[in-house]
Amino acid sequence: MAFIQTLWHLGQQWLASGHFALALSIVWSAYLVLVGGWILLQRRAPAATIGWLLAMAVLPVVGLLVYFVFGPRRFRRQRLKRLRSRRRARMRRDSLGHLRDKATQAPPRLQQLVKLVSTSTQLPLSTAQRVELLVGGACTFDTIVQAIAQARHHVHLEYYIFEPDTTGRRVLQALTERAQAGVQVRLLVDALGSKRLARRHYQALLDAGGEVALFHPPRIGRRLRPVINFRTHRKIVVIDGIHGFTGGVNITDTEDKRLQANAYHDVHLRLQGRVVSWLQHVFLEDWAYALDYQHPHMPQDFAALLPEQDDGPYVAQIMASGPDSPLEAIHRVLVDASYAAHERLWLATPYFVPTEAAILALTSAALRGVDVRVLVPKRSDSRLVTAAARSYFDELLECGVKIYLYQGRVLHAKTMVVDDMLGMVGTANFDNRSFRLNYEVCALVYTPLFARQLAAQFSQDLAQAERVFDLRGQSLPQRLGDAVARLFSPLL
């Protein structure tokens, strides 16, 4: 006891002498210099860099841990790892040469846009024999299950959300039946988005010879996996290398109006023809990456995975982006498409949290006379996102952008129509998370027939929407809440 009291008195004397404060100041200053230099060398956006520097100064220990796990350094390490997997998973050029050689040309006004997609994603222009717009989850699920039942060689699926509910069990049963018939079934789901899908739900599929992989499982061990960011938000189905599906519809009852009266309103796309090989390419890279190349049965039969097909009347292109590339392909293309519009630019998205570049592109199009319409849900499944979206309405309305709020159900469609030349359907929201943090995929169709079809669907959706003319009816607390939500835009 006397020893402890002696130590206590010595400690008090040391603190009173000022030596402790001096030592703490030296350590803190050295910490700021080292960590600050480390952050500056990342060469991120000035606002982001300043924010991280302030976090390091105010929260020395906590801020450093958060930065190490979620900051740019973690982002870069994850991206480099995926780039290595991309090089290893790259399909042989001789297997894909016929697709590049026979790709037809898009409309002349969109040639630079096509080149932008090709150079930023390494996915070239192609063709499709069939492009079918699927409206609603019920139609989408029925079509996918029917296509699965006709599979002869393989069925590949990749989903952000795959719920073990009525819809999920229906799809799993269809997959299990094909696996029992000798068809190779591969199912890739995001570990966070499909967290309710447990092994017991797909054990029958595994027993039948199917394979299941998780994308970025949140575990701590040899690797520290990010939990929130870097998710695969893609929805991909490829059957026999001939039939492909992508769009906004996840595997869940919340997308099927037959099961839930307030189900999301969504659209999906069915593709058939050469362009499906590029959707296959995206899936195979993700599959190889998720398995980390340790699986003994990595697909090698490219002839069956990429069957020869005739050119079709639709000019189409697959566009994929993710945090493994600094080019932000989908972000760039959506902005560039806005500048390419001459007559109309119609955008539907459930999450509207635009970047400065995207806001500038939309308002510039409206100011030069383009009919710019933005369709968003009156209430999305995130109150924070809904509030953040409203904070951008004033500056859009002032420049002539027409904003519509979809009533009743949650709008979940992700589409864009540019004039009568381009129709785009995909998985990417119009927000920073889809532009920079998630793995996304979109299908671009450069054919007037499809552009008009997608525009007709957009017009039907407008009949269920209310146009916003101003926000003067908002109370001060609501406007303040929207402004606060906007501060979180880079994270949404």
C-alpha positions in Angstrom: 0.0 0.0 0.0 2.8 2.4 0.9 4.5 1.6 -2.5 1.3 2.5 -4.4 1.0 5.8 -2.4 4.6 6.6 -3.3 4.0 6.1 -6.9 0.9 8.2 -6.8 2.8 11.1 -5.2 5.6 10.8 -7.7 3.1 10.9 -10.6 1.5 14.0 -9.2 4.8 15.7 -8.9 5.7 14.8 -12.5 2.4 16.1 -13.8 2.8 19.3 -11.8 6.3 19.9 -13.2 5.0 20.1 -16.7 7.1 17.4 -18.1 4.1 15.2 -18.9 2.4 18.0 -20.9 5.6 18.6 -22.8 6.0 14.9 -23.6 2.4 14.6 -24.7 2.7 17.7 -26.9 5.8 16.2 -28.6 4.1 12.9 -29.1 1.0 14.5 -30.5 2.9 16.7 -32.8 5.0 13.9 -34.2 1.8 11.8 -34.6 0.2 14.7 -36.7 3.2 15.1 -38.9 3.6 11.4 -39.6 -0.1 10.6 -40.1 -0.8 13.9 -41.9 2.0 13.2 -44.4 0.7 9.7 -44.9 -2.8 11.0 -45.7 -1.5 13.8 -48.0 0.5 11.2 -50.0 -2.8 9.5 -50.8 -3.7 12.5 -53.1 -7.4 12.4 -52.5 -9.9 15.2 -53.0 -9.0 18.3 -50.9 -12.2 18.3 -49.0 -11.8 14.6 -48.1 -8.2 15.1 -47.2 -9.0 18.0 -44.9 -11.8 16.0 -43.3 -9.5 13.0 -42.5 -6.8 15.4 -41.1 -9.3 17.0 -38.8 -10.5 13.5 -37.7 -6.9 12.5 -37.0 -6.3 15.6 -34.9 -9.6 15.4 -32.9 -9.7 11.6 -32.5 -6.0 10.5 -32.6 -6.6 6.8 -31.9 -10.1 6.2 -33.1 -9.6 8.3 -36.2 -6.5 6.4 -37.1 -8.3 3.0 -36.8 -11.3 4.2 -38.8 -9.0 5.5 -41.5 -6.9 2.3 -41.6 -10.0 0.2 -42.1 -12.3 2.4 -44.2 -10.1 5.2 -45.6 -8.3 5.6 -48.9 -5.4 3.3 -47.9 -7.8 0.4 -47.3 -9.6 1.3 -50.5 -6.4 1.2 -52.5 -5.3 -2.1 -51.0 -8.7 -3.6 -51.8 -8.5 -2.3 -55.4 -5.0 -3.6 -56.0 -6.0 -7.0 -54.8 -9.0 -7.1 -57.2 -6.8 -5.9 -60.0 -4.6 -8.9 -59.5 -7.6 -11.2 -59.6 -8.7 -9.5 -62.8 -5.5 -10.3 -64.5 -5.7 -13.9 -63.5 -9.4 -14.2 -64.4 -9.1 -12.5 -67.8 -10.5 -14.7 -70.4 -8.2 -15.5 -73.3 -8.2 -12.9 -76.1 -8.7 -15.6 -78.7 -11.9 -16.6 -77.0 -13.3 -13.1 -77.2 -11.8 -11.9 -80.4 -14.8 -12.7 -82.5 -16.9 -10.4 -80.4 -14.6 -7.5 -80.9 -14.2 -8.1 -84.6 -17.9 -8.1 -85.5 -19.2 -5.4 -83.1 -21.3 -3.0 -85.1 -21.3 0.8 -84.7 -23.5 2.9 -82.5 -25.2 6.1 -83.7 -22.6 8.6 -84.8 -23.5 11.1 -82.1 -22.7 8.5 -79.4 -19.4 7.3 -80.8 -17.4 9.0 -78.1 -19.7 7.7 -75.4 -19.2 4.2 -76.8 -15.5 4.7 -76.7 -15.7 6.0 -73.2 -17.4 2.9 -72.0 -15.0 0.6 -73.9 -11.8 2.3 -72.7 -12.9 2.7 -69.1 -14.3 -0.8 -68.7 -12.5 -2.9 -71.3 -16.0 -4.1 -72.4 -16.5 -3.4 -76.1 -19.6 -2.7 -78.2 -21.6 -5.8 -79.2 -25.0 -6.8 -80.4 -28.1 -8.6 -79.1 -30.7 -10.7 -80.9 -33.3 -9.9 -78.2 -33.8 -7.1 -75.7 -36.8 -7.4 -73.5 -37.9 -4.9 -70.8 -39.3 -6.7 -67.8 -41.6 -4.5 -65.6 -42.1 -5.6 -62.0 -40.7 -8.4 -59.9 -43.5 -10.8 -60.7 -42.8 -10.7 -64.4 -39.0 -10.8 -63.8 -39.1 -13.8 -61.5 -41.4 -15.8 -63.7 -39.2 -15.2 -66.7 -35.9 -16.0 -64.9 -37.3 -19.2 -63.4 -38.6 -20.3 -66.7 -35.2 -19.7 -68.3 -33.4 -21.6 -65.6 -35.7 -24.6 -66.2 -34.5 -24.6 -69.8 -30.8 -24.5 -69.0 -28.7 -27.2 -70.5 -25.1 -26.4 -69.6 -24.8 -23.8 -66.8 -26.6 -21.2 -64.8 -24.7 -18.3 -63.2 -26.3 -15.9 -60.7 -24.9 -12.9 -58.9 -27.1 -10.9 -56.5 -26.7 -8.2 -53.9 -29.9 -9.3 -52.0 -31.0 -13.0 -52.1 -33.5 -13.6 -49.4 -34.5 -17.0 -48.1 -38.2 -16.1 -48.4 -40.9 -17.4 -50.8 -39.2 -15.9 -53.8 -35.7 -17.0 -52.8 -36.9 -20.6 -52.1 -38.6 -20.7 -55.5 -35.4 -19.7 -57.2 -33.3 -22.1 -55.1 -35.6 -24.9 -56.0 -35.3 -24.1 -59.7 -31.5 -24.1 -59.4 -31.4 -27.3 -57.4 -33.5 -29.1 -60.0 -31.2 -28.1 -62.7 -28.1 -29.1 -60.7 -29.7 -32.5 -60.1 -30.1 -32.7 -63.9 -26.4 -32.2 -64.4 -26.4 -28.5 -65.2 -23.5 -26.6 -63.6 -25.0 -24.0 -61.1 -23.0 -21.2 -59.6 -24.5 -18.8 -57.2 -22.6 -15.7 -55.9 -24.3 -13.5 -53.3 -23.0 -10.4 -51.4 -22.3 -11.5 -47.8 -23.8 -8.3 -46.4 -26.8 -7.8 -48.7 -27.7 -11.5 -48.4 -26.8 -11.9 -44.8 -30.1 -13.8 -44.0 -29.2 -16.5 -46.6 -27.6 -19.3 -44.5 -26.0 -22.5 -45.6 -29.1 -24.5 -44.5 -31.1 -22.6 -47.1 -28.9 -23.7 -50.0 -27.6 -27.0 -48.7 -29.8 -29.0 -51.1 -28.2 -27.1 -54.0 -24.8 -28.0 -52.7 -25.8 -31.6 -52.3 -27.0 -31.6 -55.9 -23.5 -30.4 -57.1 -24.2 -26.7 -57.2 -21.7 -24.1 -56.0 -22.2 -21.1 -53.8 -19.8 -18.3 -53.0 -20.0 -15.2 -50.8 -18.6 -11.8 -51.9 -16.6 -10.1 -49.2 -17.7 -12.1 -46.1 -17.2 -9.9 -43.0 -14.7 -11.9 -41.1 -11.5 -11.0 -39.2 -8.5 -13.3 -39.8 -5.8 -13.3 -42.3 -7.6 -10.5 -44.1 -9.8 -7.8 -42.6 -12.8 -7.5 -44.9 -14.7 -4.3 -45.2 -18.3 -4.6 -44.1 -20.2 -1.6 -45.4 -18.3 -0.6 -48.5 -17.1 -2.5 -51.5 -20.2 -4.6 -52.0 -21.3 -6.3 -55.1 -24.6 -4.5 -55.9 -24.8 -6.4 -59.2 -27.8 -8.5 -60.3 -26.7 -10.9 -63.0 -28.1 -14.1 -64.4 -26.4 -15.9 -67.3 -27.8 -19.1 -68.7 -25.8 -21.3 -71.2 -23.9 -18.1 -72.2 -26.9 -17.2 -74.4 -29.5 -15.7 -72.1 -28.7 -12.8 -69.7 -30.6 -10.8 -67.2 -29.7 -7.6 -65.3 -31.4 -4.6 -63.8 -32.7 -3.5 -60.4 -34.7 -6.5 -59.2 -33.2 -8.4 -56.3 -34.4 -11.9 -55.2 -36.8 -11.0 -52.5 -40.5 -10.9 -51.8 -40.4 -7.1 -51.5 -40.1 -7.0 -55.3 -43.2 -9.1 -56.0 -46.6 -7.4 -55.8 -48.3 -10.8 -55.7 -46.7 -11.4 -52.3 -46.6 -7.8 -50.9 -49.1 -5.2 -51.9 -46.5 -2.4 -51.4 -43.7 -4.2 -53.3 -41.1 -2.1 -55.0 -41.8 -0.8 -58.5 -38.8 -2.0 -60.5 -37.6 -2.9 -64.0 -35.2 -5.5 -65.3 -33.7 -6.4 -68.7 -33.5 -9.7 -70.6 -30.8 -10.0 -73.2 -30.0 -12.7 -75.7 -27.1 -12.8 -78.1 -23.4 -11.8 -78.3 -23.7 -9.1 -75.6 -24.4 -11.8 -73.0 -20.8 -13.0 -73.3 -19.7 -9.7 -71.7 -22.2 -10.1 -68.9 -20.7 -13.5 -68.5 -17.2 -11.9 -68.4 -18.3 -9.7 -65.5 -19.7 -12.6 -63.5 -16.6 -14.8 -64.1 -14.3 -12.2 -62.8 -16.4 -11.7 -59.7 -16.7 -15.5 -59.2 -13.0 -16.0 -59.4 -12.3 -13.1 -57.1 -14.8 -14.3 -54.5 -13.3 -17.8 -54.5 -9.8 -16.3 -54.2 -8.6 -18.8 -56.8 -8.4 -21.6 -54.2 -11.4 -23.5 -55.6 -10.5 -26.7 -57.5 -13.3 -26.3 -60.0 -12.7 -22.9 -61.5 -14.5 -22.8 -64.9 -12.2 -23.3 -67.8 -14.5 -24.4 -70.6 -14.7 -21.1 -72.3 -16.1 -22.6 -75.5 -19.3 -23.5 -73.6 -19.3 -20.4 -71.5 -18.9 -18.2 -74.6 -20.8 -19.9 -77.4 -20.7 -18.6 -80.9 -23.8 -16.5 -81.7 -25.0 -14.5 -84.7 -25.2 -10.7 -84.6 -28.5 -9.2 -83.8 -30.4 -6.0 -84.7 -29.8 -4.4 -81.3 -26.5 -2.5 -80.7 -25.7 -3.0 -77.0 -22.9 -2.8 -74.5 -22.3 -3.9 -71.0 -20.8 -1.4 -68.6 -19.3 -2.4 -65.2 -17.6 -0.4 -62.6 -16.4 -0.7 -59.0 -13.8 0.4 -56.4 -11.2 -1.7 -58.1 -10.8 1.0 -60.8 -10.2 4.7 -60.2 -12.0 5.6 -63.5 -15.5 5.5 -62.1 -16.9 4.3 -65.4 -20.6 4.5 -64.6 -20.2 7.9 -63.1 -18.4 9.2 -66.1 -20.8 7.7 -68.6 -23.9 9.0 -66.9 -22.4 12.5 -66.9 -21.2 12.2 -70.5 -24.6 10.9 -71.6 -26.2 14.0 -70.0 -24.0 16.2 -72.1 -24.7 14.2 -75.2 -28.5 14.7 -74.9 -30.1 17.1 -77.4 -33.8 16.5 -76.9 -34.5 14.6 -73.7 -32.8 13.1 -70.7 -35.1 11.1 -68.6 -33.6 9.6 -65.4 -35.3 7.2 -62.9 -33.5 6.3 -59.7 -34.4 5.3 -56.2 -31.4 7.0 -54.6 -30.7 10.5 -55.9 -27.6 11.9 -54.2 -25.7 13.4 -57.1 -22.1 14.5 -57.2 -21.1 18.1 -58.2 -20.2 16.8 -61.7 -23.6 15.1 -62.1 -25.5 18.2 -60.9 -23.6 20.3 -63.3 -24.4 17.9 -66.2 -28.1 17.8 -65.5 -28.5 21.5 -65.0 -26.4 22.3 -68.1 -28.6 20.0 -70.2 -31.8 21.7 -68.9 -30.3 25.2 -69.5 -29.5 24.4 -73.1 -33.1 23.3 -73.7 -33.0 19.6 -73.2 -36.2 18.1 -71.6 -34.6 16.8 -68.3 -36.8 14.8 -66.0 -35.8 13.1 -62.8 -38.1 10.5 -61.3 -37.4 9.5 -57.7 -39.6 7.9 -55.0 -41.5 10.2 -52.7 -40.1 8.1 -49.9 -37.2 5.6 -50.5 -36.3 2.8 -48.1 -33.9 5.3 -46.4 -35.2 8.5 -44.8 -31.7 9.9 -44.8 -31.3 9.4 -48.5 -34.8 10.9 -49.1 -33.9 14.0 -47.1 -30.5 14.3 -48.9 -32.2 14.1 -52.3 -34.6 16.9 -51.5 -31.7 19.2 -50.6 -30.7 19.2 -54.3 -34.2 20.0 -55.7 -34.0 23.8 -55.5 -30.9 24.2 -57.7 -32.3 21.7 -60.2 -35.7 23.4 -60.4 -34.1 26.8 -60.8 -32.3 25.5 -63.9 -35.4 24.0 -65.5 -35.0 20.3 -64.4 -38.4 18.7 -64.0 -38.6 16.6 -60.8 -41.3 13.9 -60.1 -42.0 12.0 -57.0 -43.3 8.5 -57.5 -46.3 7.9 -55.2 -47.4 4.9 -53.2 -44.8 2.2 -53.6 -41.0 2.6 -53.5 -39.6 3.3 -56.9 -36.5 1.0 -57.4 -35.9 1.2 -61.1 -32.6 2.5 -62.4 -32.9 3.7 -66.0 -31.9 6.5 -68.3 -33.2 7.5 -71.7 -31.2 9.9 -74.0 -33.1 11.2 -76.9 -34.2 8.3 -79.1 -30.8 6.9 -79.2 -29.9 5.3 -75.9 -31.8 3.3 -73.3 -29.9 2.3 -70.1 -31.0 -0.2 -67.5 -28.8 -1.3 -64.6 -28.1 -1.7 -61.0 -26.4 1.7 -60.3 -28.2 4.3 -58.3 -27.5 8.0 -59.0 -25.3 8.4 -55.9 -21.8 8.4 -54.7 -22.0 4.8 -53.3 -22.9 3.4 -56.7 -20.4 5.7 -58.5 -17.4 4.9 -56.3 -18.0 2.3 -53.6 -20.1 -0.6 -55.0 -19.6 -3.0 -57.9 -22.3 -2.2 -60.4 -23.3 -3.3 -63.9 -25.5 -1.6 -66.5 -26.7 -2.5 -70.0 -26.7 0.2 -72.7 -28.8 -0.3 -75.8 -28.1 2.1 -78.7 -31.2 1.3 -80.7 -34.2 3.7 -81.2 -36.7 1.0 -80.8 -35.6 0.2 -77.3 -35.1 3.8 -76.3 -38.7 4.5 -77.3 -39.9 1.5 -75.3 -38.0 2.6 -72.2 -39.3 6.1 -72.6 -42.9 4.8 -72.9 -42.4 2.9 -69.6 -41.0 6.1 -68.0 -44.1 8.0 -69.2 -46.3 5.4 -67.6 -44.5 5.8 -64.3 -44.9 9.5 -64.5 -48.7 8.9 -64.4 -48.1 7.6 -60.9 -46.0 10.5 -59.9 -46.5 14.1 -58.6 -44.4 16.9 -60.1 -42.4 19.1 -57.8 -42.6 22.8 -58.6 -41.1 24.3 -55.4 -40.3 23.4 -51.8 -41.8 26.5 -50.3 -44.3 24.4 -48.3 -41.5 22.8 -46.2 -41.1 23.8 -42.6 -37.9 25.2 -41.3 -37.1 22.1 -39.3 -37.6 19.9 -42.4 -35.4 22.1 -44.6 -32.7 22.1 -41.9 -33.0 18.3 -41.7 -32.5 18.0 -45.5 -29.5 20.3 -45.3 -27.9 18.2 -42.5 -28.6 15.0 -44.5 -26.8 16.5 -47.4 -23.6 16.6 -45.4 -23.6 12.8 -45.5 -23.9 12.7 -49.3 -20.4 11.4 -49.8 -21.3 8.4 -47.6 -24.7 7.6 -49.1 
